[in-house]
Amino acid sequence: MGVGAVIVNRVHSPGFADTVSAVVDDPGQFQGVGDVLFNRPPTKNALAAALDALEGQDPTGGALYFFNPSKTTNQWALSLPVTVTIGPMRFAR
C-alpha cells in the first residue's frame, strides 16, 4: 500500500500531476510502468491496497518518494528525509 499512498500523496501535492494516471505515467518515476508485468490484472491484495490508499490510508507518513537503498546509487534519493521503512523500501519526503 506504500506505493499507492505515494501516488495519492503526489496527486495532492502541487509539485506533481493532479491525477493518478498522470502521476503514474510521468516518465522515469515508477520503474516497470509499461512493461509486461505492469499490464497484468491486479491481485486481490493489490486491489485492496489501492482502494485503501484512495480512501486516505497512508502508512508512509505523507511520503512523496520511495526507494530501495540496497538497489540505488542515486545520492539525491539517499539524501531525502525518510518517513518510514516498510520491508526493503524507504519512503521519504
JOVEN-V581684 format. One record per backbone hydrogen bond with DSSP energy under -0.5 kcal/mol. CO is the residue of the C=O (numbers start at 0). NH is the residue of the N-H. If there is no record, write none. Layout:
CO/NH + CO/NH
This chain:
0/4 + 1/5 + 2/6 + 3/7 + 4/8 + 5/9 + 6/10 + 7/11 + 8/12 + 9/12 + 12/15 + 18/22 + 19/23 + 20/24 + 21/25 + 22/25 + 25/28 + 29/32 + 31/34 + 34/37 + 34/38 + 36/39 + 42/46 + 43/47 + 44/48 + 45/49 + 46/50 + 47/51 + 48/52 + 49/53 + 50/54 + 51/56 + 52/55 + 57/60 + 64/91 + 66/68 + 66/89 + 67/70 + 67/71 + 72/74 + 73/77 + 74/78 + 75/78 + 75/79 + 76/79 + 80/92 + 83/90 + 85/88 + 87/68 + 88/85 + 89/66 + 90/82 + 90/83 + 91/63 + 91/64
